[in-house]
Every structure is written in structure tokens, then in C-alpha cells.
Amino acid sequence: MSNSGIKLWEKAKTLIPGGNQLLSKRSEMFLPGGWPSYYKKAKGCEIWDLDGNHYFDFCMMGVAACILGYGDDDVDGAVKEAIANGGMSSLNSYEEVELAQRLVDLHDWADMARFARTGGEACAIAVRIARAASGRDKVAFCGYHGWHDWYLSSNLSSETNLDKQLLTGLEPLGVPQALEGTSLPFYYNDIDTLKEIVAQNKDQIGVIIMEPQRGVPPENNFLKDVREIADRIGAVLIFDEVSSGLRMNMGGIHLLHNVKPDMAVFGKALGNGYPIAAVIGTRSVMDAAQGTFISSTMWTERIGFVAALATIKKMEDCNIPEKLIYLGEKIQKGWKKTAAENSIKINVQGVPAFPSFYYDYPENTELQTFFNQEMLERGYLASGSCPTTFAYTDDIVDTYFSNVSEVFAEIKKCIDNGDIKEKLKWPVRHNTFKRLTG
Ligand SMILES: Cc1ncc(COP(=O)(O)O)c(C=O)c1O
């Protein structure tokens, strides 16, 4: 049991509002009061906590950033060489130009690129450029795009606007009231919701930003219809590929759906965990970035570019998307089979390279907490979401399922006895954003 990590997390919450910098890494999102919280070492798909306890990571793999595995030798080797030659200087990193070329080459519709460090930041840059290019303020969006004012402002007109996107209960506290009505939600595979806001905001929408696919695939020509609407109203179409990109294929997942945006945003997998994010786009749209001030010191630092180039190279050399899909399909089939063997109802979702499941019971959150608790005792950081990594092997996945099978058998008993709450050693996990302390 990781006492040091649990104690440190309690201290962190008194020093850092919210405990850390990312909701998805809060211990409360997994096992409030029982999660190891901090790591000393991570390699491949293995993690060692502050007390030296060892775990296999079947929960997040660096919040879906580490497609090649933790501490990948090739990426780290390139980064160490860059550091040896100076990670920062008064001149630019030449690798920046090389990375722009690589991303443009992977996407035949794109001509130019800008870079940042995080996904949300890159989405904010893309929206700024798109507003500048279209000359209009209003943004129609679908999906999650980060923490910035432009996005959270959607909840100024209704506190539930963002609920059906990814996270519920996001209060727009601190977001200027003046932004009310500037960001308007529409819903995936429901083209009428986009048509409706377009009709209600005639000639005002200049930007449409969406995830081309997160879980379910596009149906009934959804992406093509969005493209057509963007063209008809003269809006810039941005595909947010922060989570979906460089996982199922080389580049954005939109390439598999054969619909071209005007801009696309990448993050997460791009640097295998090193901070780098990219905005790519057509020359006519990206050119607007020359007229609007978008500039930051640390966007020029060398490691991000080098890590991204090394990650893309390894993805191509080792055919990584094919491996991620193979492993993800194995995991999806494994969850279904193990649940059926134990007569429990689960719903398996997600693209193969980013699979997830939930329990088809009203006590889903309690059951998830119990799963996390029991898997932790067996040496797994586990949850219902499991972005795949090249560091998994058949053996590692098979052994994971021997453990899942034991835990699903326990879950079946809890469901039959109706005593799941009594089986939890810690409070139920959180599944959305909320205050952590008084
Ligand atoms: C689709 C999408 N866009 C933007 C973001 C924000 O990225 P970041 O957490 O790097 O700011 C995320 C993060 O999960 C995401 O999934």
C-alpha cells in the first residue's frame, strides 16, 4: 500500500488548489484516499510509486500521451541528444521547420503549422486564427477542447451546455460574462443541432470546431454534412485531433473518414509525453496568424519538436497504429468475454486504440471504484478507460485479464447481493470536476 503517495496527495491539496494541474490525474478520479497518486519511475507500461510498489498501467498511459510507452528509448535518446546540444537558445530550433514539414506531408490538404505545448492551448490558438480568418466571433463546437475562456463561456448562457460534451458541471466562474453566446454547442452525429444554431445565428458563426471521432464513428455522412455547412456559411472547420490523432493511423483520424478540415489540432500522442502540440491548416486560413499576435517564449524550446519528430519516425518505422489497434481489439474482446463469463453486463466503447467500458447498471460509478480498488491490490492501475500502448505485450494483456476475471467474479457477487457500497474501502470515485477541499 502506497502510504507516502496518499499522504503527499493530502498535503498537495493544501498547497495546490485542486491538488495538481490536471483533473484526470486527481486521485479522487480513481480511488479517493487509496490511490498511490505519485510515481518515482515509469518505464514501458510499468510504474513504481513512492514506496517502490510496482504496477502495470491499464488506466491512462500518461493520459493517453504515451503511445510508445513510458521512457521510450528512441524518443528519450533523441531528447537527451537535444539537451546535450542545448535545449534553448536565442536562435530558433531548426527541428521546428522539420516538424512543420512532416505534419504537412502527412496531411495533403494542409500547408502550414504553428506549435504550442498543450492541447487546450493549441485549440485556443486555432480558434483565434479561425476567428481572424473568418472575421466572425461565434464558434460552433462539439466535444471537449480544453479549459480556455472561449470554451467554458458556453456555460454562461446555460450551465448544462457542456454537460453532453465530455464533462458535466463546469461552472464558468471567472469567464467574462461578455462572452455569453459566443460558443454554441452541437452534438455528435446529430447534424440538426448544428443546423439549428446556424439558423439562429445567421452570418455570425465563423468557426466550427469538433472532434472528428472520439468513441462512436460518424454516421449518416455526419462529417461530410458538417463540411458542407462550413463551406456554405463561410466558417473555418477545425478538427480537434488532440485525443484521436496519431493513434489509429499516421496523422489525424479524419484521414480515415476522408473529410478534410481547414485546420487540425494535435497534442497528446504527438510527443509521446513530452510537451508539444500543433495546429496545422491551409495556407489561406493559417495566413491570418500573421495578423494576430500569438507568441510565447516556451513554444520555441527544442525538446518538444525533437520528441515529436522521434515519435512520428518510430510510429512509421514500427507500424505503431497497427499494433495499437491489435492490442485495443484484444482488450475490447477480453472485456466482453470476461464480462460474459461472469454474467455481468458491460458496454464496451471507443476506437480500438482507445477502448473503454462501463457497467450497464445504475451503480456504475460504485462498480468502477470497486474495480479500481481490487485491481490496485493485484498490482494494476486500472480504470474503465485504457488507451493502448506499444509497450503492452500479449503476455501482459493476458495476465491483466486473469486478474480482471477474478475481479469481475467479485463484481458479480456484489451485483447479486446488492452490497457494492459495503465492499468499498474508500469513498466512491469522482467522475466530474468539483471542489476537493472545504
Ligand atoms: C479532444 C481534446 N481537445 C483538447 C484537449 C485538451 O488538451 P490538454 O489537456 O493537453 O490541454 C483534450 C484533452 O483531453 C482533448 O481530449
The ligand as a MOL file (V3000), in Angstrom:
LIG
                    3D

  0  0  0     0  0            999 V3000
M  V30 BEGIN CTAB
M  V30 COUNTS 16 16 0 0 0
M  V30 BEGIN ATOM
M  V30 1 C -10.1420 16.4750 -27.8520 0
M  V30 2 C -9.3500 17.2070 -26.8320 0
M  V30 3 N -9.0630 18.5030 -27.0420 0
M  V30 4 C -8.3200 19.2180 -26.1670 0
M  V30 5 C -7.8520 18.6330 -25.0180 0
M  V30 6 C -7.0380 19.4430 -24.0550 0
M  V30 7 O -5.7110 19.0250 -24.1140 0
M  V30 8 P -4.7020 19.3610 -22.9120 0
M  V30 9 O -5.1700 18.5820 -21.7210 0
M  V30 10 O -3.3550 18.9120 -23.4110 0
M  V30 11 O -4.7580 20.8380 -22.7010 0
M  V30 12 C -8.1160 17.2860 -24.7530 0
M  V30 13 C -7.6450 16.6470 -23.5260 0
M  V30 14 O -8.0890 15.6140 -23.0950 0
M  V30 15 C -8.8900 16.5540 -25.6830 0
M  V30 16 O -9.2150 15.2690 -25.4930 0
M  V30 END ATOM
M  V30 BEGIN BOND
M  V30 1 1 1 2
M  V30 2 1 2 3
M  V30 3 2 2 15
M  V30 4 2 3 4
M  V30 5 1 4 5
M  V30 6 1 5 6
M  V30 7 2 5 12
M  V30 8 1 6 7
M  V30 9 1 7 8
M  V30 10 2 8 9
M  V30 11 1 8 10
M  V30 12 1 8 11
M  V30 13 1 12 13
M  V30 14 1 12 15
M  V30 15 2 13 14
M  V30 16 1 15 16
M  V30 END BOND
M  V30 END CTAB
M  END
